[in-house]
């Protein structure tokens, strides 16, 4: 049972990571996190900035 | 109804600082020209109806570089509802040249007179009303860095946009020139050309972009008109510029009362005597950079016998992560061996190996940000121009290369600020050589484990120096054999030295950590699971053979029989001449192309068998209870759960265990080979995200492929030389 719970959690985390990355890329962001957030959005990905 | 307000101005006049204040964004700002290379949009935080656009800096609307074209095209073709023209109050004459050109477009404009604090510090006085009258638009004094005057500015800009208040026509040109402009304008109007007034001036200025869009017939008629009034050899471009400057000079003379003597030596001038000195500038730069690394990655900070702030913070993060791993270990007590391995060895081990280096990246990045923001790095570009020029590169290339110290992606993008195509192509290749934040963990790992008995700061520092040396050498070769055009001129405005605001430096640091965290939670997380799977499984895992053979029934296999070993063994021979021809380090190179941090993740997972529970128990058995207590074992009693962390922090990274990491030492036998491995990872193809950026800048896959080939060849050659020559001494 413990194995199944851990596998489900890891699976969900993996799916979340992949979905986040793909969505970020589709929005014009970087596929890896760097570029957009890693360098304060140095215009490298043309990501539209909205106010925070 | 929504409005679009564009921020336009000269480079380094504070547009992005103002943009960040108005929108609450955290766009990159820096005390040098050319930080912003693309337009960025945000929403005004006090009125969601107002969109604000930050344009790249430009000196005029006759653009020369790619980012200036972006600014000009937006203003002229897309036409915002209003422009806030940011003008540096300390350099009025130069900044107002662009102002006149913006006013000629007829777009409603408000002038934001920035850096008023510096104007006041000098004791000068600007009469706002007089300046406003001279340019026929509202002028609002502001200090963008601390937000002074910006709300009043926005009120005025919103009002100007709502009322579509076009600027009044100014008597900039003399009668003869104005009549010529009007005649050309009439010609254009007759042909139905929009923006005829602005285009008429541009046509007389011989603006290539405007001329390209005109019919031949129109250009000929305009040429005949000019020749009739000014003669065949007339240089109207110079005449127009001259008359604009005359107007500006008169306006500034009327509006500014200078209390400071013109030739008094400013603080910046005094500092420049040292920082741009022909002889001392480079040694001073070398010392400053060494101190930077001493603060980042040194067990013996400034010979004080204490760890550097970066290392100290890394210890804290490792302890916290160790605690978390301990909790996970307890929670997984009843789980299958492979599930335990997935979570503890794969995810926790892999992510932990990267997260431990975040503090080093944070400290280094904050310090580099400080040097950038105070204006020092712009001086280094100027100083390096002398050296770069000899090797066929302009000092301007240093700016993108410097960005590469943070991340290769913006570094490659920043190459578009270079005017010559040759410089752009060469610099895009060289940007990949720069030691980005993701490469620092590789250097720190190797310095702390394989160079533990050496000066670790020097090891890391030498790689940063090597990146610049390689950039210069490869540039020389490319200039000699591939690109044979001349070097373009480098004209750069040296900014005033300014003490960066704490907010700005902390924002840079926070953004870097956030970026790292996003990366750790996405690409690196997925990579850790993938690396764990490929290094712990083979085909026999799925046909029952492994389960039958393993005593505990686990379906996992030995690392040497894994999928990853099979692939690694195929590519490993390529690296044999470089000193690391075994499958594990070879695989590290490959996974590093997904994200450079993966090299550390790969090492952490593939060499975990070097630090087994049995090894730790045997190692700590040589210590007395008192010594164990000093190392951190509660009550001086050995504890298997705490042993891993205590070993990493106090033994492994201190270099106290001569027999540590036996497999890693078997695979990378000499220090020369270890250094060659770092050199190869430093110089070889950057991560895929950076290659994507190279493709965007170099336009074609063919060019990108050639650039990557140059990077790989340079990396292989340098690593080979290091291993061969270094092998004689190390």
Interface residues (C-beta under 8 A of the other chain):
Chain A: X2 X3 X6 X7 X10 X13 X14 X17 X18 X20 X21 X30 X31 X32 X33 X34 X35 X36 X37 X38 X39 X40 X41 X42 X43 X44 X45 X46 X48 X49 X50 X51 X52
Chain B: X23 X24 X25 X26 X27 X28 X35 X36 X37 X38 X39 X40 X41 X42 X43 X44 X45 X332 X334 X335 X336 X339 X342 X343 X347 X403 X406 X407 X409 X410 X412 X413 X414 X437 X438 X507 X508 X511 X512 X514 X515 X516 X518 X519 X521 X522 X523 X525 X526 X529 X595 X687 X688 X689 X692 X693
